[in-house]
Amino acid sequence: MEKTLRTSELNFMNKSTHFSSQTILEYYRKFLSRYNNGFVNRDQFNLICQNLVIGKENAEEKTSMINLLFDLCDKDENGHVDFKEYLVLFWSRIVGPEDQKLALIFELYDLNNSGYIDFHEMHSIVKVLFKLKYSTCSPSEYSLFTNQEFISSNLPITYYIAMDIMKAFDLDRNGKLTKQEFINGCLSHQNFRKFLSPLKINS
């Protein structure tokens, strides 16, 4: 017997993605034809994301980023992603409005689910993104990412980038970013917006 979507699930996806019911049901049929149990596990999710996430295949940093995406998607923490979780995440990442894409990136980077991103979390993410996207840059190109003077050889470039992002985004100077501060900061600073995107396309 073919699995069906409950009315409440369909209504949720209508609201979250603005796709019509007909379009959602068509996507659902295609999803079931590929994943006939109705779920995507972590390994399957990893394969799906290999062509979406920036970085070399099977690189440690790329795998870490994909795992963060999976954990963000797996809202009920049951070890797999269902169609509803899958569709909402990828719609928002690929064709959704800009503020919704940025809201999901914020949730991805809020490592302890506190509702804030502090400097420690920002630096952790910047280190991963720098290795994924800019590891071949020479020191002479660091001005692309930060205006900080490199006053200490003990501090890596990623430290200065994280400092600059926090300084630009944290307008109330309380040392942490709310979701709205993160969204506003990205919209106002396209260089940081580009840097903070983990995906290759329209994120």
N, C-alpha and C positions, 0 to 999 in steps of 0.2 A: 504493500500500500504506500503510495507516494506521500511523503511528509508535506504538511501544509503549514502556512503561516497563520497564527492567531490574529484576529482582528486587531487586538491591542498592539501586537508587534508591527503589523502593517501600518497602523495609525502612527506609531512611534517613528517608523522610518519615513513615512510621508512628511512628518513634521521636521525631522532631523535633516533630511536630504533634499526635500522639495521635489523628489522624483514622484511621478504618478504611480498609482497602484499597479497599473499594467506594466510599467517599466520595472518596478521592483519585483514583480512576480516573474518576469522574464529573466532578470538577473538571478533570481532564486532558482529557477529551473536549471540554468547554466551552472550555478554553484553546486547543486545536487548531482548534476551529471559528472562533475569532477570529484566531489567529495560526498559520496552517497550516504555517509552516516550523518551528514549535516554539520560537521565540525572540521576545523583545521587545527592540527596539533602544532607544537612548536617547530618540529622539523619541517613540516609542510610550509609553515609560515616563513621559515628561513629561506626556503627555495623561492617562494613568491617574491620576497623582498630583495633577493640578490640583485635584481636589475633595477630596483628603485632606490636603494640606499647607496650613497656615494662610497667609494672605496674598492679595493681589490677583493675579489672573491675569496671568502674564507679567512680574510684578515681578521685579527683578533678584535680590532676596534670596530670593524664593520659588524661582526657577530654581536658585540656588546650593544651596538645601537639597535640592531634588529631585535635583540632580546628585550630592550627597553620598549620598543614598539609593541612587541607581543604582550608584555606585561600591562601596557597601557590599554591595549585592546581587550585583554582578558579581564574585564571589569569584575566578574564574579569569582575570579581566581580558581577556576576549576580545571586549569591546565589545557584548555582549548578555546578556540575562538569560534563562536557561532556566526551564522549569516548576518544577523542584526549588528553584532559588534564589528564584523568585517566590513560591511557595507558603509556604516556610518563613519568609520575611521578613514577608509580609502576615498569616499566621496569628499570628506572634509579636506583631505590631503591634496586631492588632485583637482577637483572642480568646484569646491566650496568657496564661499566668500572669504576674503583675506583675513578678517578678524577671527573667523572660526578656525582657519588653518593655524593661525598664531596661537589661539587658545589651546589647541591640541598640542602644539609644540611646547607650550608652557607646561602642560600636564605631563608631557614626556620628560621634561627636565626637572620637574619638582620631585626630586629623587626620594624624599621621605614623606611625600603626600601631605605636607604641612599647609599648603595653600600659598606658600612663598618660595622664592628662590633666593638663597643667600649667597655670599661670595664663595663659600666652599663648594656649593653645588654648581655654581656658574663656572668656577675654575675646573671642576671635574669634567664638565661637559665640554668646555673649550679645549681641554687637553685631548679628548677623544676626537672632536671635530677637526682640530688642527692636524692630527696624525692622519685622519681620513682624507682631508682635502688639500692640505698645504705642506705636507712633510718635506717636499722637494724644494721649498722656497729657501733662498739664501738670506742671511741677515740683512743684506742691502735692500731686500724687498719687504722687510717687516713694517715699513711705514704704511703699507697697504692696510694694515690691521690696527695699528696703534700709533699715537703721537707721543707716547711716553719716552722719556730719556732712559736708556739702559744704564742705570747707575750701579747695578750690582750684577756681576757675572753669575752669582748664585741663584738668581731668579730667572726662570725661563720666560720666553716670549709669551707663552700662554697666560702667565700671571698678569702681565701688563694688559693683554687683550681683555681678560676678565675684569681687571680694574677699570678699564675704559668703558666697557659695557655697563657695569654697575653704576659708574659715575654718570653716564649719559641717561640711563633709564630710571635710576632711583632719585626721583625729583624731591621727595620729602626727606631724603638723607637719613633713613632709619636703618640702612644696612641690609635691606631685603626688598625683593620685588614682588608686588602683587601681580595677579594675572593681568589686570588692566594696565599697570605700569609696563609690563613686558610687551603687551600688544601695542600700546602707544609708542613705546621706545622703538620697536621694530618698524612701525609705520613712519616714524620721524627720522630714522637712521638706516637707510637702505643698505649701507655697507655692512652694518651689523646684522641686518635682516638676512642678507645673503649668507653671511658667515654662519649664522645659527641654524640654517636649514640643513637637515640631514639627508634630504632626498634630492634626486636628480631633476625632478620635474615639478614645476609650479607649486612648490611648497615654500 
